[in-house]
């Protein structure tokens, strides 16, 4: 087993979560990380993602030059931003876990991944472990729709494959399949009228939309497919027949043909009921990200499986209903899987992570590097 400085790893993680970095406000954490990676001897570049995303900071690309020039270049990625409430985090060590004081999230999603990356670099240098070039990608805006990864300048990287450190579940779980996701914005235009004097002269956009939604397949469609109405807004006063509503829905599936089918179902249902009641519908469909599916025989997966087995973990190939930066890197043609980090109850004030999971993840990525350098 390769040596890990447990105290340094914990201290680094605690320091990271205390740097405010709610999504769109990543400047402080980006500045800190540029200093850390530069001090460790890495070449640090940043793209121009901020111009495209409106976030405070750019994506960071930190390259550790290899000492084994026959090895392939690989990458590891994590995201710098957190969800709300993520400011003024006060981490607490409670027996074998690290958690917040209960007033905020903890931010292990995804500062656990960043802390592991930093500890990894320390160990590679201290132990002079053979490796090829390794690129560490730190993205902004993962929590706001993978916007940092979508704006990423791929000319700054040259890996053969890579690993995102950002999935729930016990370390050793490997997300080899993740969904396609679409968002569907629907605008229903009815006709205003006085609700007490002449409601029959109006066309209620709320009524039209409600009738359409009541006929839709929503929630769990099948084991690979889901759909959801995220928000429904419109109307002004109770004495006015509502002439406009806006509905935002999403559909996702592990299979492209299935997500296309549910998107078309939602569109057709809104159109059908708008036509039936004399309203007008305007529907916009946007792909949020493409899905991916990697076989266990593929190099990026096989190396992770072997590494997990060699350090005594129980590797599992899993499917996820959630997207991550791994979806985007796969869409760029770079084989990428998402590795479980071991955090629990993310996006809640009960978020926590086991210290042992931090150690396990560090051991896993070290072993992946060792195996990729053979």
C-alpha positions in Angstrom: 0.0 0.0 0.0 1.4 3.4 -0.9 1.8 5.8 2.0 -0.7 8.5 2.7 -0.2 11.4 5.1 -3.6 11.1 6.8 -3.3 14.3 8.9 -2.2 16.3 5.9 -5.1 15.0 3.8 -7.7 15.9 6.5 -6.1 19.3 7.1 -6.2 20.0 3.4 -9.8 19.0 3.1 -10.9 21.1 6.1 -9.1 24.1 4.7 -10.7 23.7 1.3 -14.3 23.5 2.6 -13.8 26.7 4.6 -13.2 28.7 1.3 -16.5 30.0 0.1 -17.2 28.9 -3.5 -20.9 28.7 -4.2 -21.6 28.2 -7.9 -20.8 31.4 -9.9 -18.5 32.6 -7.0 -15.4 30.5 -7.5 -12.8 33.2 -7.6 -11.4 32.7 -4.1 -11.1 28.9 -4.4 -9.6 29.3 -7.9 -7.0 31.8 -6.6 -6.1 29.5 -3.7 -5.7 26.5 -6.0 -3.5 28.3 -8.5 -1.1 29.1 -5.7 -1.2 25.5 -4.3 -0.6 23.8 -7.6 2.1 26.3 -8.6 3.9 25.8 -5.3 3.9 22.0 -6.0 5.7 22.6 -9.3 2.8 22.1 -11.7 2.2 24.2 -14.8 -1.1 26.0 -14.2 -3.2 27.3 -17.1 -6.7 28.7 -17.2 -9.1 29.0 -20.1 -11.6 31.7 -20.8 -14.7 30.0 -19.4 -15.7 33.0 -17.3 -16.4 35.0 -20.4 -18.8 32.2 -21.6 -20.4 31.3 -18.3 -20.6 34.5 -16.4 -18.9 32.8 -13.4 -16.2 34.7 -11.5 -13.4 32.2 -12.4 -12.1 30.1 -15.3 -11.4 26.4 -15.4 -7.9 25.4 -14.2 -5.7 23.0 -16.0 -2.7 21.9 -13.9 -0.1 19.6 -15.5 2.3 17.4 -13.6 5.1 16.5 -16.0 5.9 12.8 -16.2 9.0 11.1 -15.0 8.2 8.0 -17.2 8.0 9.2 -20.7 6.7 5.9 -22.1 3.4 6.3 -20.2 0.2 7.7 -21.6 -1.1 11.1 -20.4 -4.2 10.8 -18.2 -6.3 13.3 -16.3 -8.2 13.6 -13.1 -11.0 16.2 -12.7 -13.0 17.7 -9.8 -15.2 20.8 -9.6 -14.5 23.9 -7.5 -18.1 25.1 -6.9 -20.6 24.0 -4.3 -24.4 24.3 -3.9 -26.0 26.6 -1.4 -25.9 27.2 1.5 -22.1 26.9 1.1 -20.7 30.0 2.7 -19.1 30.2 6.2 -18.8 26.4 6.5 -17.7 25.2 9.9 -16.4 21.6 9.5 -16.4 19.3 12.5 -14.6 16.0 13.0 -17.1 13.6 14.6 -15.4 10.3 15.4 -14.6 8.8 11.9 -16.6 11.4 9.9 -16.2 15.0 8.9 -19.4 17.0 8.7 -20.6 20.6 8.9 -22.1 22.2 12.0 -25.5 21.7 10.6 -26.1 25.3 9.3 -24.6 24.7 5.9 -23.6 21.9 3.5 -20.1 20.5 4.0 -18.8 20.8 0.5 -17.3 17.4 0.2 -19.1 17.5 -3.2 -16.5 18.1 -4.6 -13.7 19.4 -2.4 -13.1 15.8 -1.3 -12.0 15.2 -4.8 -9.7 18.3 -4.8 -8.2 17.3 -1.4 -7.4 13.9 -2.7 -5.8 15.3 -5.9 -3.5 17.6 -3.8 -2.5 14.7 -1.5 -1.9 12.6 -4.5 0.6 15.1 -5.9 2.5 15.3 -2.6 2.9 11.5 -2.6 3.9 11.2 -6.2 6.7 13.7 -5.6 7.8 12.5 -2.2 8.0 8.8 -3.2 9.2 9.5 -6.8 6.5 7.2 -8.2 6.9 6.6 -11.9 4.1 8.2 -14.0 3.5 9.9 -17.3 2.1 13.4 -17.7 -1.0 13.9 -15.5 -3.4 16.7 -16.0 -5.7 17.9 -13.2 -8.8 19.7 -14.4 -10.7 21.8 -11.9 -14.0 23.1 -13.3 -16.3 25.9 -12.4 -20.1 25.7 -12.5 -20.6 22.0 -12.3 -23.5 22.5 -9.9 -25.1 25.1 -12.3 -25.5 22.7 -15.2 -21.9 21.5 -16.0 -21.4 24.9 -17.6 -17.6 25.0 -16.8 -17.0 21.7 -18.5 -19.2 22.8 -21.5 -17.1 25.9 -21.9 -13.8 24.1 -21.5 -10.9 24.7 -23.9 -9.9 21.2 -25.0 -6.9 22.5 -26.8 -5.2 22.8 -23.3 -5.3 19.1 -22.6 -4.0 16.0 -24.3 -5.0 12.9 -22.3 -5.7 9.4 -23.6 -8.5 8.9 -20.9 -9.4 10.2 -17.5 -11.3 10.1 -14.3 -13.8 12.5 -12.7 -13.8 12.3 -8.9 -17.4 13.2 -8.2 -19.9 10.4 -7.6 -21.8 9.4 -4.5 -21.4 5.8 -3.3 -18.5 4.0 -1.6 -15.1 4.3 -3.1 -14.6 1.5 -5.7 -17.9 2.2 -7.5 -17.2 3.3 -11.1 -19.9 5.1 -13.1 -19.7 3.6 -16.5 -23.0 4.8 -17.8 -24.8 8.1 -17.3 -27.9 9.6 -18.9 -28.8 12.0 -21.7 -30.6 15.0 -20.3 -32.9 17.5 -22.0 -34.8 20.5 -20.7 -38.1 21.5 -22.2 -39.3 25.1 -21.7 -43.0 25.5 -22.6 -44.9 28.8 -22.9 -48.7 28.6 -23.1 -50.5 31.7 -24.3 -54.2 31.9 -23.5 -56.6 34.8 -23.4 -57.3 37.2 -20.5 -60.8 38.0 -19.3 -62.6 39.1 -16.1 -62.8 35.9 -14.0 -66.0 37.0 -12.3 -67.9 38.8 -15.1 -67.0 36.9 -18.3 -64.7 33.9 -17.6 -66.1 32.2 -20.8 -64.5 34.9 -22.9 -61.1 33.9 -21.6 -58.8 30.9 -22.2 -57.0 29.9 -19.0 -53.4 29.1 -19.8 -53.2 27.5 -16.3 -56.1 25.2 -17.1 -54.6 24.2 -20.5 -51.2 23.4 -19.0 -52.7 21.6 -16.0 -54.8 19.4 -18.3 -51.8 18.6 -20.5 -49.6 17.8 -17.5 -52.2 15.5 -16.0 -52.0 13.3 -19.1 -48.2 13.1 -19.2 -45.9 10.3 -18.3 -43.8 11.7 -15.5 -41.6 10.5 -12.6 -40.0 7.1 -13.1 -40.9 6.0 -16.7 -38.7 2.9 -16.5 -35.4 1.8 -14.9 -33.5 3.9 -17.4 -35.8 6.9 -17.9 -37.3 9.7 -15.9 -39.2 13.0 -16.5 -40.1 15.8 -14.2 -41.9 19.2 -14.1 -39.5 21.5 -12.4 -41.5 24.7 -12.2 -44.9 26.1 -13.3 -45.5 29.8 -13.0 -47.9 32.3 -14.3 -51.0 34.4 -13.5 -51.4 37.7 -11.7 -54.7 38.0 -9.8 -57.6 35.8 -9.0 -60.0 38.0 -10.9 -58.2 37.6 -14.2 -58.3 34.5 -16.4 -54.6 33.7 -16.7 -53.4 34.3 -20.2 -49.8 33.1 -19.8 -47.9 30.3 -18.1 -44.4 29.0 -18.3 -43.4 25.4 -17.5 -39.9 24.0 -17.3 -39.5 20.2 -17.5 -36.7 17.8 -17.9 -36.3 14.3 -19.4 -33.4 12.0 -19.0 -32.5 8.5 -19.9 -29.6 6.2 -20.3 -30.8 5.5 -23.9 -31.0 8.2 -26.5 -34.1 6.8 -28.2 -35.9 6.7 -24.9 -35.2 10.3 -24.0 -36.1 11.4 -27.5 -39.4 9.6 -27.1 -40.3 11.2 -23.7 -39.3 14.7 -25.0 -41.6 14.2 -28.0 -44.4 13.0 -25.7 -44.2 16.1 -23.5 -44.1 18.4 -26.6 -47.0 16.7 -28.3 -49.2 16.7 -25.2 -48.7 20.4 -24.6 -49.5 21.1 -28.3 -52.5 18.8 -28.2 -54.2 20.5 -25.3 -53.3 24.0 -26.4 -55.0 23.3 -29.8 -57.9 21.7 -28.1 -58.7 24.7 -25.9 -57.8 27.5 -28.4 -54.5 28.4 -26.8 -51.0 28.7 -28.3 -48.0 26.8 -27.3 -44.3 27.6 -27.8 -41.8 24.9 -26.9 -38.0 25.1 -26.7 -36.0 21.9 -26.2 -32.3 22.1 -25.1 -29.9 19.3 -24.7 -28.1 19.7 -21.4 -25.6 16.9 -21.9 -25.1 13.7 -23.8 -25.0 10.4 -22.1 -22.2 7.9 -22.2 -21.7 4.2 -21.8 -18.3 2.5 -21.5 -17.7 -1.2 -21.5 -15.7 -2.9 -18.7 -13.2 -4.0 -21.3 -12.3 -0.5 -22.2 -8.9 0.7 -20.9 -10.2 3.5 -18.6 -12.6 1.1 -16.9 -10.3 -1.9 -16.8 -7.5 0.0 -15.1 -9.8 1.4 -12.4 -11.3 -2.1 -11.8 -7.8 -3.6 -11.4 -6.6 -0.8 -9.2 -9.6 -1.1 -6.9 -9.1 -4.9 -6.6 -5.4 -4.5 -5.9 -6.0 -2.3 -2.9 -8.7 -4.5 -1.4 -11.8 -2.6 -2.5 -14.9 -4.2 -4.1 -15.2 -2.5 -7.6 -18.6 -2.2 -9.1 -19.6 -0.9 -12.5 -22.7 1.2 -11.9 -25.2 3.2 -13.9 -26.2 6.7 -12.7 -29.3 8.8 -13.2 -27.3 11.9 -12.8 -24.9 13.8 -15.1 -21.4 15.0 -14.3 -18.4 16.6 -15.9 -17.7 13.0 -17.1 -20.6 13.3 -19.6 -19.0 16.4 -21.1 -15.5 15.0 -21.4 -16.9 11.9 -23.1 -18.7 14.1 -25.5 -15.3 15.6 -26.4 -14.1 12.1 -27.4 -12.0 11.5 -24.2 -13.0 8.2 -22.5 -13.9 9.2 -19.0 -15.6 7.5 -16.0 -16.8 9.0 -12.8 -15.4 7.5 -9.6 -17.3 7.4 -6.3 -15.9 9.7 -3.7 -17.7 8.4 -0.6 -19.6 11.5 0.4 -23.0 11.1 1.9 -26.2 13.2 2.0 -24.8 15.8 -0.5 -26.7 19.0 -1.2 -28.1 18.9 2.4 -27.0 20.2 5.8 -26.5 16.6 6.8 -23.7 16.1 4.3 -20.7 14.2 5.6 -17.8 12.1 4.5 -15.9 9.3 6.2 -12.2 9.9 6.7 -11.6 6.3 5.6 -13.3 7.1 2.3 -10.9 10.0 1.7 -8.0 7.6 2.4 -9.5 4.9 0.1 -10.0 7.3 -2.8 -6.4 8.6 -2.4 -5.2 5.0 -2.5 -7.4 4.2 -5.5 -6.1 7.1 -7.7 -2.5 6.3 -6.7 -3.0 2.8 -7.8 -4.7 3.9 -11.1 -1.6 6.0 -11.8 0.7 3.1 -11.0 -1.2 0.8 -13.3 -1.4 3.3 -16.1 2.3 3.7 -16.0 3.2 0.0 -16.5 
